[in-house]
Amino acid sequence: MAWGVALTLALLAGLGWGLGRLYPHVFLTEWAYWGGVKGIEAARWLFGPGS
C-alpha cells in the first residue's frame, strides 16, 4: 500500500514538473494566485475580518 502511494506521488510530481517545464507561465500564475488567496485567507483568520 505504501509503495502504491509513493509511486503515485512520484508520478504526479514528475507530471507536474514536466508540465511546469512545458507551460511555466500557466503554473506560475496558478501557484501565485492560489498562494495569494491562501495568504489573504490566513491573514483574515489571524487578524480578524476587519483586516
PDBQT receptor file of N, H, CA, C and O in Angstrom, charges set to zero:
ATOM      1  N   MET A   1       0.834  -1.208   0.000  1.00  0.00    +0.000 N 
ATOM      2  CA  MET A   1       0.000   0.000   0.000  1.00  0.00    +0.000 C 
ATOM      3  C   MET A   1       0.869   1.259   0.000  1.00  0.00    +0.000 C 
ATOM      4  O   MET A   1       0.655   2.177  -0.792  1.00  0.00    +0.000 OA
ATOM      5  N   ALA A   2       1.844   1.284   0.893  1.00  0.00    +0.000 N 
ATOM      6  H   ALA A   2       2.018   0.539   1.536  1.00  0.00    +0.000 HD
ATOM      7  CA  ALA A   2       2.721   2.458   0.965  1.00  0.00    +0.000 C 
ATOM      8  C   ALA A   2       3.481   2.647  -0.340  1.00  0.00    +0.000 C 
ATOM      9  O   ALA A   2       3.720   3.774  -0.773  1.00  0.00    +0.000 OA
ATOM     10  N   TRP A   3       3.865   1.517  -0.972  1.00  0.00    +0.000 N 
ATOM     11  H   TRP A   3       3.671   0.601  -0.621  1.00  0.00    +0.000 HD
ATOM     12  CA  TRP A   3       4.582   1.622  -2.251  1.00  0.00    +0.000 C 
ATOM     13  C   TRP A   3       3.692   2.245  -3.314  1.00  0.00    +0.000 C 
ATOM     14  O   TRP A   3       4.153   3.048  -4.126  1.00  0.00    +0.000 OA
ATOM     15  N   GLY A   4       2.422   1.875  -3.309  1.00  0.00    +0.000 N 
ATOM     16  H   GLY A   4       2.048   1.223  -2.650  1.00  0.00    +0.000 HD
ATOM     17  CA  GLY A   4       1.495   2.435  -4.292  1.00  0.00    +0.000 C 
ATOM     18  C   GLY A   4       1.319   3.936  -4.113  1.00  0.00    +0.000 C 
ATOM     19  O   GLY A   4       1.274   4.688  -5.086  1.00  0.00    +0.000 OA
ATOM     20  N   VAL A   5       1.221   4.362  -2.860  1.00  0.00    +0.000 N 
ATOM     21  H   VAL A   5       1.258   3.751  -2.069  1.00  0.00    +0.000 HD
ATOM     22  CA  VAL A   5       1.086   5.792  -2.576  1.00  0.00    +0.000 C 
ATOM     23  C   VAL A   5       2.343   6.527  -3.005  1.00  0.00    +0.000 C 
ATOM     24  O   VAL A   5       2.264   7.583  -3.634  1.00  0.00    +0.000 OA
ATOM     25  N   ALA A   6       3.503   5.978  -2.671  1.00  0.00    +0.000 N 
ATOM     26  H   ALA A   6       3.568   5.120  -2.160  1.00  0.00    +0.000 HD
ATOM     27  CA  ALA A   6       4.773   6.610  -3.037  1.00  0.00    +0.000 C 
ATOM     28  C   ALA A   6       4.918   6.691  -4.551  1.00  0.00    +0.000 C 
ATOM     29  O   ALA A   6       5.367   7.706  -5.083  1.00  0.00    +0.000 OA
ATOM     30  N   LEU A   7       4.542   5.630  -5.237  1.00  0.00    +0.000 N 
ATOM     31  H   LEU A   7       4.178   4.805  -4.805  1.00  0.00    +0.000 HD
ATOM     32  CA  LEU A   7       4.640   5.616  -6.697  1.00  0.00    +0.000 C 
ATOM     33  C   LEU A   7       3.699   6.649  -7.311  1.00  0.00    +0.000 C 
ATOM     34  O   LEU A   7       4.073   7.359  -8.245  1.00  0.00    +0.000 OA
ATOM     35  N   THR A   8       2.483   6.731  -6.785  1.00  0.00    +0.000 N 
ATOM     36  H   THR A   8       2.179   6.154  -6.027  1.00  0.00    +0.000 HD
ATOM     37  CA  THR A   8       1.524   7.712  -7.293  1.00  0.00    +0.000 C 
ATOM     38  C   THR A   8       2.036   9.132  -7.092  1.00  0.00    +0.000 C 
ATOM     39  O   THR A   8       1.942   9.962  -7.996  1.00  0.00    +0.000 OA
ATOM     40  N   LEU A   9       2.581   9.415  -5.904  1.00  0.00    +0.000 N 
ATOM     41  H   LEU A   9       2.658   8.740  -5.169  1.00  0.00    +0.000 HD
ATOM     42  CA  LEU A   9       3.118  10.748  -5.636  1.00  0.00    +0.000 C 
ATOM     43  C   LEU A   9       4.286  11.062  -6.551  1.00  0.00    +0.000 C 
ATOM     44  O   LEU A   9       4.416  12.185  -7.038  1.00  0.00    +0.000 OA
ATOM     45  N   ALA A  10       5.141  10.064  -6.786  1.00  0.00    +0.000 N 
ATOM     46  H   ALA A  10       5.035   9.152  -6.390  1.00  0.00    +0.000 HD
ATOM     47  CA  ALA A  10       6.286  10.271  -7.671  1.00  0.00    +0.000 C 
ATOM     48  C   ALA A  10       5.826  10.563  -9.095  1.00  0.00    +0.000 C 
ATOM     49  O   ALA A  10       6.377  11.438  -9.763  1.00  0.00    +0.000 OA
ATOM     50  N   LEU A  11       4.822   9.834  -9.555  1.00  0.00    +0.000 N 
ATOM     51  H   LEU A  11       4.374   9.123  -9.013  1.00  0.00    +0.000 HD
ATOM     52  CA  LEU A  11       4.296  10.069 -10.902  1.00  0.00    +0.000 C 
ATOM     53  C   LEU A  11       3.669  11.455 -11.019  1.00  0.00    +0.000 C 
ATOM     54  O   LEU A  11       3.877  12.152 -12.012  1.00  0.00    +0.000 OA
ATOM     55  N   LEU A  12       2.905  11.852 -10.009  1.00  0.00    +0.000 N 
ATOM     56  H   LEU A  12       2.736  11.286  -9.202  1.00  0.00    +0.000 HD
ATOM     57  CA  LEU A  12       2.285  13.180 -10.032  1.00  0.00    +0.000 C 
ATOM     58  C   LEU A  12       3.337  14.279  -9.988  1.00  0.00    +0.000 C 
ATOM     59  O   LEU A  12       3.211  15.294 -10.674  1.00  0.00    +0.000 OA
ATOM     60  N   ALA A  13       4.377  14.076  -9.179  1.00  0.00    +0.000 N 
ATOM     61  H   ALA A  13       4.479  13.252  -8.622  1.00  0.00    +0.000 HD
ATOM     62  CA  ALA A  13       5.450  15.068  -9.109  1.00  0.00    +0.000 C 
ATOM     63  C   ALA A  13       6.163  15.176 -10.445  1.00  0.00    +0.000 C 
ATOM     64  O   ALA A  13       6.467  16.277 -10.905  1.00  0.00    +0.000 OA
ATOM     65  N   GLY A  14       6.430  14.040 -11.067  1.00  0.00    +0.000 N 
ATOM     66  H   GLY A  14       6.184  13.146 -10.694  1.00  0.00    +0.000 HD
ATOM     67  CA  GLY A  14       7.086  14.051 -12.376  1.00  0.00    +0.000 C 
ATOM     68  C   GLY A  14       6.217  14.700 -13.431  1.00  0.00    +0.000 C 
ATOM     69  O   GLY A  14       6.714  15.448 -14.272  1.00  0.00    +0.000 OA
ATOM     70  N   LEU A  15       4.933  14.424 -13.396  1.00  0.00    +0.000 N 
ATOM     71  H   LEU A  15       4.529  13.816 -12.713  1.00  0.00    +0.000 HD
ATOM     72  CA  LEU A  15       3.997  15.019 -14.348  1.00  0.00    +0.000 C 
ATOM     73  C   LEU A  15       3.918  16.529 -14.144  1.00  0.00    +0.000 C 
ATOM     74  O   LEU A  15       3.945  17.298 -15.105  1.00  0.00    +0.000 OA
ATOM     75  N   GLY A  16       3.820  16.940 -12.887  1.00  0.00    +0.000 N 
ATOM     76  H   GLY A  16       3.798  16.315 -12.106  1.00  0.00    +0.000 HD
ATOM     77  CA  GLY A  16       3.775  18.369 -12.591  1.00  0.00    +0.000 C 
ATOM     78  C   GLY A  16       5.043  19.075 -13.024  1.00  0.00    +0.000 C 
ATOM     79  O   GLY A  16       4.990  20.192 -13.539  1.00  0.00    +0.000 OA
ATOM     80  N   TRP A  17       6.185  18.433 -12.819  1.00  0.00    +0.000 N 
ATOM     81  H   TRP A  17       6.228  17.526 -12.401  1.00  0.00    +0.000 HD
ATOM     82  CA  TRP A  17       7.463  19.024 -13.228  1.00  0.00    +0.000 C 
ATOM     83  C   TRP A  17       7.521  19.159 -14.739  1.00  0.00    +0.000 C 
ATOM     84  O   TRP A  17       7.942  20.190 -15.262  1.00  0.00    +0.000 OA
ATOM     85  N   GLY A  18       7.096  18.116 -15.439  1.00  0.00    +0.000 N 
ATOM     86  H   GLY A  18       6.754  17.278 -15.014  1.00  0.00    +0.000 HD
ATOM     87  CA  GLY A  18       7.108  18.149 -16.898  1.00  0.00    +0.000 C 
ATOM     88  C   GLY A  18       6.176  19.213 -17.451  1.00  0.00    +0.000 C 
ATOM     89  O   GLY A  18       6.539  19.939 -18.376  1.00  0.00    +0.000 OA
ATOM     90  N   LEU A  19       4.980  19.310 -16.892  1.00  0.00    +0.000 N 
ATOM     91  H   LEU A  19       4.685  18.720 -16.140  1.00  0.00    +0.000 HD
ATOM     92  CA  LEU A  19       4.028  20.330 -17.337  1.00  0.00    +0.000 C 
ATOM     93  C   LEU A  19       4.539  21.722 -17.001  1.00  0.00    +0.000 C 
ATOM     94  O   LEU A  19       4.340  22.666 -17.766  1.00  0.00    +0.000 OA
ATOM     95  N   GLY A  20       5.197  21.847 -15.855  1.00  0.00    +0.000 N 
ATOM     96  H   GLY A  20       5.359  21.080 -15.234  1.00  0.00    +0.000 HD
ATOM     97  CA  GLY A  20       5.763  23.133 -15.475  1.00  0.00    +0.000 C 
ATOM     98  C   GLY A  20       6.843  23.576 -16.442  1.00  0.00    +0.000 C 
ATOM     99  O   GLY A  20       7.013  24.773 -16.678  1.00  0.00    +0.000 OA
ATOM    100  N   ARG A  21       7.586  22.611 -17.014  1.00  0.00    +0.000 N 
ATOM    101  H   ARG A  21       7.448  21.640 -16.822  1.00  0.00    +0.000 HD
ATOM    102  CA  ARG A  21       8.617  22.949 -17.992  1.00  0.00    +0.000 C 
ATOM    103  C   ARG A  21       7.987  23.323 -19.333  1.00  0.00    +0.000 C 
ATOM    104  O   ARG A  21       8.518  24.160 -20.062  1.00  0.00    +0.000 OA
ATOM    105  N   LEU A  22       6.857  22.702 -19.653  1.00  0.00    +0.000 N 
ATOM    106  H   LEU A  22       6.425  22.022 -19.061  1.00  0.00    +0.000 HD
ATOM    107  CA  LEU A  22       6.199  22.998 -20.924  1.00  0.00    +0.000 C 
ATOM    108  C   LEU A  22       5.411  24.304 -20.862  1.00  0.00    +0.000 C 
ATOM    109  O   LEU A  22       5.428  25.098 -21.802  1.00  0.00    +0.000 OA
ATOM    110  N   TYR A  23       4.725  24.512 -19.749  1.00  0.00    +0.000 N 
ATOM    111  H   TYR A  23       4.711  23.867 -18.985  1.00  0.00    +0.000 HD
ATOM    112  CA  TYR A  23       3.837  25.677 -19.618  1.00  0.00    +0.000 C 
ATOM    113  C   TYR A  23       4.129  26.431 -18.320  1.00  0.00    +0.000 C 
ATOM    114  O   TYR A  23       3.264  26.508 -17.448  1.00  0.00    +0.000 OA
ATOM    115  N   PRO A  24       5.328  26.984 -18.180  1.00  0.00    +0.000 N 
ATOM    116  CA  PRO A  24       5.687  27.594 -16.886  1.00  0.00    +0.000 C 
ATOM    117  C   PRO A  24       4.810  28.787 -16.518  1.00  0.00    +0.000 C 
ATOM    118  O   PRO A  24       4.518  28.996 -15.340  1.00  0.00    +0.000 OA
ATOM    119  N   HIS A  25       4.387  29.574 -17.512  1.00  0.00    +0.000 N 
ATOM    120  H   HIS A  25       4.624  29.404 -18.468  1.00  0.00    +0.000 HD
ATOM    121  CA  HIS A  25       3.591  30.760 -17.202  1.00  0.00    +0.000 C 
ATOM    122  C   HIS A  25       2.254  30.378 -16.580  1.00  0.00    +0.000 C 
ATOM    123  O   HIS A  25       1.773  31.055 -15.671  1.00  0.00    +0.000 OA
ATOM    124  N   VAL A  26       1.652  29.295 -17.070  1.00  0.00    +0.000 N 
ATOM    125  H   VAL A  26       2.042  28.745 -17.809  1.00  0.00    +0.000 HD
ATOM    126  CA  VAL A  26       0.366  28.860 -16.525  1.00  0.00    +0.000 C 
ATOM    127  C   VAL A  26       0.532  28.411 -15.082  1.00  0.00    +0.000 C 
ATOM    128  O   VAL A  26      -0.248  28.792 -14.210  1.00  0.00    +0.000 OA
ATOM    129  N   PHE A  27       1.568  27.589 -14.834  1.00  0.00    +0.000 N 
ATOM    130  H   PHE A  27       2.202  27.279 -15.543  1.00  0.00    +0.000 HD
ATOM    131  CA  PHE A  27       1.750  27.052 -13.493  1.00  0.00    +0.000 C 
ATOM    132  C   PHE A  27       2.175  28.132 -12.514  1.00  0.00    +0.000 C 
ATOM    133  O   PHE A  27       1.712  28.152 -11.373  1.00  0.00    +0.000 OA
ATOM    134  N   LEU A  28       3.058  29.037 -12.952  1.00  0.00    +0.000 N 
ATOM    135  H   LEU A  28       3.434  29.020 -13.878  1.00  0.00    +0.000 HD
ATOM    136  CA  LEU A  28       3.486  30.105 -12.051  1.00  0.00    +0.000 C 
ATOM    137  C   LEU A  28       2.318  31.010 -11.693  1.00  0.00    +0.000 C 
ATOM    138  O   LEU A  28       2.180  31.436 -10.546  1.00  0.00    +0.000 OA
ATOM    139  N   THR A  29       1.482  31.299 -12.677  1.00  0.00    +0.000 N 
ATOM    140  H   THR A  29       1.595  30.953 -13.608  1.00  0.00    +0.000 HD
ATOM    141  CA  THR A  29       0.325  32.152 -12.412  1.00  0.00    +0.000 C 
ATOM    142  C   THR A  29      -0.631  31.471 -11.442  1.00  0.00    +0.000 C 
ATOM    143  O   THR A  29      -1.150  32.095 -10.516  1.00  0.00    +0.000 OA
ATOM    144  N   GLU A  30      -0.855  30.179 -11.670  1.00  0.00    +0.000 N 
ATOM    145  H   GLU A  30      -0.434  29.671 -12.422  1.00  0.00    +0.000 HD
ATOM    146  CA  GLU A  30      -1.779  29.452 -10.804  1.00  0.00    +0.000 C 
ATOM    147  C   GLU A  30      -1.236  29.361  -9.386  1.00  0.00    +0.000 C 
ATOM    148  O   GLU A  30      -1.982  29.550  -8.426  1.00  0.00    +0.000 OA
ATOM    149  N   TRP A  31       0.069  29.071  -9.242  1.00  0.00    +0.000 N 
ATOM    150  H   TRP A  31       0.675  28.918 -10.023  1.00  0.00    +0.000 HD
ATOM    151  CA  TRP A  31       0.677  28.994  -7.908  1.00  0.00    +0.000 C 
ATOM    152  C   TRP A  31       0.595  30.341  -7.213  1.00  0.00    +0.000 C 
ATOM    153  O   TRP A  31       0.265  30.418  -6.029  1.00  0.00    +0.000 OA
ATOM    154  N   ALA A  32       0.900  31.420  -7.961  1.00  0.00    +0.000 N 
ATOM    155  H   ALA A  32       1.168  31.358  -8.922  1.00  0.00    +0.000 HD
ATOM    156  CA  ALA A  32       0.867  32.756  -7.365  1.00  0.00    +0.000 C 
ATOM    157  C   ALA A  32      -0.555  33.112  -6.942  1.00  0.00    +0.000 C 
ATOM    158  O   ALA A  32      -0.768  33.687  -5.875  1.00  0.00    +0.000 OA
ATOM    159  N   TYR A  33      -1.529  32.766  -7.791  1.00  0.00    +0.000 N 
ATOM    160  H   TYR A  33      -1.356  32.299  -8.659  1.00  0.00    +0.000 HD
ATOM    161  CA  TYR A  33      -2.927  33.072  -7.478  1.00  0.00    +0.000 C 
ATOM    162  C   TYR A  33      -3.369  32.349  -6.213  1.00  0.00    +0.000 C 
ATOM    163  O   TYR A  33      -3.889  32.971  -5.286  1.00  0.00    +0.000 OA
ATOM    164  N   TRP A  34      -3.162  31.030  -6.174  1.00  0.00    +0.000 N 
ATOM    165  H   TRP A  34      -2.739  30.525  -6.927  1.00  0.00    +0.000 HD
ATOM    166  CA  TRP A  34      -3.612  30.267  -5.015  1.00  0.00    +0.000 C 
ATOM    167  C   TRP A  34      -2.838  30.631  -3.770  1.00  0.00    +0.000 C 
ATOM    168  O   TRP A  34      -3.398  30.664  -2.675  1.00  0.00    +0.000 OA
ATOM    169  N   GLY A  35      -1.532  30.910  -3.929  1.00  0.00    +0.000 N 
ATOM    170  H   GLY A  35      -1.077  30.884  -4.819  1.00  0.00    +0.000 HD
ATOM    171  CA  GLY A  35      -0.738  31.344  -2.784  1.00  0.00    +0.000 C 
ATOM    172  C   GLY A  35      -1.270  32.654  -2.223  1.00  0.00    +0.000 C 
ATOM    173  O   GLY A  35      -1.352  32.833  -1.008  1.00  0.00    +0.000 OA
ATOM    174  N   GLY A  36      -1.635  33.576  -3.127  1.00  0.00    +0.000 N 
ATOM    175  H   GLY A  36      -1.569  33.431  -4.114  1.00  0.00    +0.000 HD
ATOM    176  CA  GLY A  36      -2.188  34.854  -2.691  1.00  0.00    +0.000 C 
ATOM    177  C   GLY A  36      -3.528  34.686  -2.000  1.00  0.00    +0.000 C 
ATOM    178  O   GLY A  36      -3.781  35.311  -0.970  1.00  0.00    +0.000 OA
ATOM    179  N   VAL A  37      -4.384  33.848  -2.558  1.00  0.00    +0.000 N 
ATOM    180  H   VAL A  37      -4.178  33.341  -3.394  1.00  0.00    +0.000 HD
ATOM    181  CA  VAL A  37      -5.703  33.602  -1.960  1.00  0.00    +0.000 C 
ATOM    182  C   VAL A  37      -5.547  33.011  -0.567  1.00  0.00    +0.000 C 
ATOM    183  O   VAL A  37      -6.198  33.456   0.379  1.00  0.00    +0.000 OA
ATOM    184  N   LYS A  38      -4.686  32.009  -0.443  1.00  0.00    +0.000 N 
ATOM    185  H   LYS A  38      -4.158  31.648  -1.212  1.00  0.00    +0.000 HD
ATOM    186  CA  LYS A  38      -4.497  31.372   0.857  1.00  0.00    +0.000 C 
ATOM    187  C   LYS A  38      -3.837  32.333   1.839  1.00  0.00    +0.000 C 
ATOM    188  O   LYS A  38      -4.152  32.320   3.029  1.00  0.00    +0.000 OA
ATOM    189  N   GLY A  39      -2.926  33.163   1.346  1.00  0.00    +0.000 N 
ATOM    190  H   GLY A  39      -2.670  33.174   0.379  1.00  0.00    +0.000 HD
ATOM    191  CA  GLY A  39      -2.287  34.147   2.216  1.00  0.00    +0.000 C 
ATOM    192  C   GLY A  39      -3.293  35.149   2.766  1.00  0.00    +0.000 C 
ATOM    193  O   GLY A  39      -3.246  35.508   3.942  1.00  0.00    +0.000 OA
ATOM    194  N   ILE A  40      -4.204  35.599   1.903  1.00  0.00    +0.000 N 
ATOM    195  H   ILE A  40      -4.242  35.307   0.947  1.00  0.00    +0.000 HD
ATOM    196  CA  ILE A  40      -5.239  36.549   2.328  1.00  0.00    +0.000 C 
ATOM    197  C   ILE A  40      -6.178  35.891   3.338  1.00  0.00    +0.000 C 
ATOM    198  O   ILE A  40      -6.534  36.498   4.348  1.00  0.00    +0.000 OA
ATOM    199  N   GLU A  41      -6.573  34.657   3.065  1.00  0.00    +0.000 N 
ATOM    200  H   GLU A  41      -6.284  34.164   2.245  1.00  0.00    +0.000 HD
ATOM    201  CA  GLU A  41      -7.451  33.947   3.998  1.00  0.00    +0.000 C 
ATOM    202  C   GLU A  41      -6.773  33.781   5.351  1.00  0.00    +0.000 C 
ATOM    203  O   GLU A  41      -7.402  33.964   6.393  1.00  0.00    +0.000 OA
ATOM    204  N   ALA A  42      -5.483  33.432   5.333  1.00  0.00    +0.000 N 
ATOM    205  H   ALA A  42      -4.972  33.283   4.486  1.00  0.00    +0.000 HD
ATOM    206  CA  ALA A  42      -4.749  33.249   6.587  1.00  0.00    +0.000 C 
ATOM    207  C   ALA A  42      -4.659  34.569   7.347  1.00  0.00    +0.000 C 
ATOM    208  O   ALA A  42      -4.823  34.594   8.566  1.00  0.00    +0.000 OA
ATOM    209  N   ALA A  43      -4.400  35.667   6.632  1.00  0.00    +0.000 N 
ATOM    210  H   ALA A  43      -4.267  35.646   5.641  1.00  0.00    +0.000 HD
ATOM    211  CA  ALA A  43      -4.306  36.971   7.287  1.00  0.00    +0.000 C 
ATOM    212  C   ALA A  43      -5.642  37.360   7.909  1.00  0.00    +0.000 C 
ATOM    213  O   ALA A  43      -5.677  37.862   9.032  1.00  0.00    +0.000 OA
ATOM    214  N   ARG A  44      -6.729  37.136   7.199  1.00  0.00    +0.000 N 
ATOM    215  H   ARG A  44      -6.700  36.728   6.286  1.00  0.00    +0.000 HD
ATOM    216  CA  ARG A  44      -8.057  37.458   7.736  1.00  0.00    +0.000 C 
ATOM    217  C   ARG A  44      -8.358  36.615   8.965  1.00  0.00    +0.000 C 
ATOM    218  O   ARG A  44      -8.934  37.099   9.939  1.00  0.00    +0.000 OA
ATOM    219  N   TRP A  45      -7.959  35.344   8.909  1.00  0.00    +0.000 N 
ATOM    220  H   TRP A  45      -7.491  34.951   8.118  1.00  0.00    +0.000 HD
ATOM    221  CA  TRP A  45      -8.215  34.456  10.039  1.00  0.00    +0.000 C 
ATOM    222  C   TRP A  45      -7.404  34.896  11.250  1.00  0.00    +0.000 C 
ATOM    223  O   TRP A  45      -7.886  34.851  12.382  1.00  0.00    +0.000 OA
ATOM    224  N   LEU A  46      -6.150  35.328  11.000  1.00  0.00    +0.000 N 
ATOM    225  H   LEU A  46      -5.758  35.364  10.081  1.00  0.00    +0.000 HD
ATOM    226  CA  LEU A  46      -5.282  35.716  12.109  1.00  0.00    +0.000 C 
ATOM    227  C   LEU A  46      -5.674  37.065  12.705  1.00  0.00    +0.000 C 
ATOM    228  O   LEU A  46      -5.672  37.225  13.926  1.00  0.00    +0.000 OA
ATOM    229  N   PHE A  47      -6.009  38.033  11.859  1.00  0.00    +0.000 N 
ATOM    230  H   PHE A  47      -6.010  37.903  10.868  1.00  0.00    +0.000 HD
ATOM    231  CA  PHE A  47      -6.189  39.406  12.323  1.00  0.00    +0.000 C 
ATOM    232  C   PHE A  47      -7.644  39.834  12.413  1.00  0.00    +0.000 C 
ATOM    233  O   PHE A  47      -7.946  40.952  12.831  1.00  0.00    +0.000 OA
ATOM    234  N   GLY A  48      -8.535  38.949  12.021  1.00  0.00    +0.000 N 
ATOM    235  H   GLY A  48      -8.290  38.041  11.681  1.00  0.00    +0.000 HD
ATOM    236  CA  GLY A  48      -9.947  39.277  12.116  1.00  0.00    +0.000 C 
ATOM    237  C   GLY A  48     -10.507  39.787  10.800  1.00  0.00    +0.000 C 
ATOM    238  O   GLY A  48      -9.748  40.130   9.894  1.00  0.00    +0.000 OA
ATOM    239  N   PRO A  49     -11.825  39.841  10.686  1.00  0.00    +0.000 N 
ATOM    240  CA  PRO A  49     -12.471  40.189   9.418  1.00  0.00    +0.000 C 
ATOM    241  C   PRO A  49     -12.225  41.627   8.980  1.00  0.00    +0.000 C 
ATOM    242  O   PRO A  49     -12.419  41.942   7.806  1.00  0.00    +0.000 OA
ATOM    243  N   GLY A  50     -11.800  42.517   9.890  1.00  0.00    +0.000 N 
ATOM    244  H   GLY A  50     -11.642  42.261  10.844  1.00  0.00    +0.000 HD
ATOM    245  CA  GLY A  50     -11.608  43.907   9.519  1.00  0.00    +0.000 C 
ATOM    246  C   GLY A  50     -10.288  44.199   8.831  1.00  0.00    +0.000 C 
ATOM    247  O   GLY A  50     -10.064  45.323   8.381  1.00  0.00    +0.000 OA
ATOM    248  N   SER A  51      -9.409  43.209   8.740  1.00  0.00    +0.000 N 
ATOM    249  H   SER A  51      -9.591  42.296   9.105  1.00  0.00    +0.000 HD
ATOM    250  CA  SER A  51      -8.079  43.471   8.178  1.00  0.00    +0.000 C 
ATOM    251  C   SER A  51      -8.111  43.507   6.666  1.00  0.00    +0.000 C 
ATOM    252  O   SER A  51      -7.077  43.716   6.031  1.00  0.00    +0.000 OA
TER     253      SER A  51
